[in-house]
Amino acid sequence: MSRSRLLTATMLLPLALLLGCEPSEPPLTLLDPPEPGETLKVATRNAATTYYLDRDETPAGPEHDLVQQFAEEQGWEVEWVLRESIAEVLEALEAGEVDLAAAGLTHLPSRDERFRRGPGHTDIVEQLVCHRDMRPLPREVEEMAGVEIRVTADSSYAEKLRSLVNRYTGITFEEDPRTTEMLLAEVAERRIDCTLADSNIVRVVRRHFPHLEVAMNLTSGDRLGWYLPEGHQALSELATQWMESDQGEQSIAAMQERYYAYIGEFDFVDLRALNRRIDERLPSFLELFVAAEQATGMPADLLAALSYQESHWDPRAVSPTGVRGIMMLTQNTARSLGVDNRLDPAAAIDGGARYLADRHRRLPETIPEPDRTYLALASYNIGRGHLLDARQLARDLGKDPDSWEDMREVLPLKADKRYYPQTRYGYARGYEPVHYVQRIRNYQDVIGPAVELSPSDGE
């Protein structure tokens, strides 16, 4: 930490004595923000809703993205300090080991008494989550009496439950050092009855454990945000100004789009079938997806998700329109790729991967990722001609043809008679690629861990 950032109590004490004051408490330590080129130390924890390393071992996550954007605007480097639990994150904050905590922390009055509140960025509610087969499911607070409830220690959930214990008879709970994600897995395996979790965590984790059921919301609305040690007033104000600026709002919108917007309404039947097929069908084709990635550069989990969307990994799938096979290739596409037998999974997966890679390659290199991949998937679904039409429509409407967020709004206009007559290729069901990409992104998240655990060359 730069000495210029620190104005310590020992520096303030002589000044107080000179002024004839006898402070009853040591003066508060004041800290300036880092200088440009210096490092911001940030405490977080590993989770899909905070910070993690993706399949390319690149840091990612909602908190990661927001902190990095904030730091880059100030000209700072970021040093991530990983802790296993919320309790450990707060301990690092209280000990002054870090400048900032960004770990999916709920803004609470009790935390405001211990730390300096930073800006908020995500609205959530706290939810009671149980196994869907639990009978009876507690649907009212009074019905939580006698239910085994376990929550992450030192969390906002424990604080909420303590308030309920004081108001209702028979409600009990235990605090557990494990993470919320691990406790949700315990509920899914029926090792405990219920736990509490933030709605954004439930939304992400529930796709992997479709038997999780939201029994009720226990809060009407909370906000996740950052916290700082006491004395970091200037840094807190700077972070708040940035978060509320146009740049900050754009960063929040980009974070929401990347990590949450594509997750649709929960579909128990669909996700239960997906998780079952990951165990029963995916192993037969996993090496083919990995080989296709090595040949084309298209990620194996993306190819597996695309294939699941197309055929549910059924190598003999046939549609009424004549597309067939595990990648559901048309006859003309298969012929252009040199695929003689679309029902041969090895040939079909290789061909489908090459086709997606071609869609990706033929888009302008200036399109950033992940938008370029999403547009390539849309092209795989609707055809390159219709995608080019939609990109031109975007330009005509003052939208960005390189932005998937904008193209999600424009593509459905290919089915709108006010617009499609103006396009070269005419009418298309432009709403389909929007849902297509959303589902593939959702499936990819669920499939990804199975692909990452697969053996690869050199291991």
ABEGO torsion letter per residue (X at the ends): XBAAABBBAAAAAAAAAAAGBBBABBBBBBBBBBBBGBBBBBBBBBBAABBBBBAAGBBBEAAAAAAAAAAAAAGBBBBBBBBABAAAAAAAAAAGABABBBAGBBBBAAAAAABBBBBBABBBBBBBBBBAABOBBBABAAAABGBBBBBBBGBAAAAAAAAAAAABBGBBBBBBABBAAAAAAAAAAGABABBBBBAAAAAAAAAABAABBBABBABAEBBBBBBBBBGAAAAAAAAAAAAABAAAAAAAAAAAAAAAAABBBBBAAAAAAAAAAAAAAAAAAAAAAAAAAAAAGBBAAAAAAAAAAAAGGBAABBBAAGBBEAAGBBAAAAAAAGBABAABAAAAAAAAAAAAAAAAAABBAABBOAAAAAAAAAAAAAEAAAAAAAAAAAAAAGBBAABAAAAAAAAAAAABAAAAAABAAEBBBAAAAAAAAAAAAAAAAAAAAAAAABBBBGX
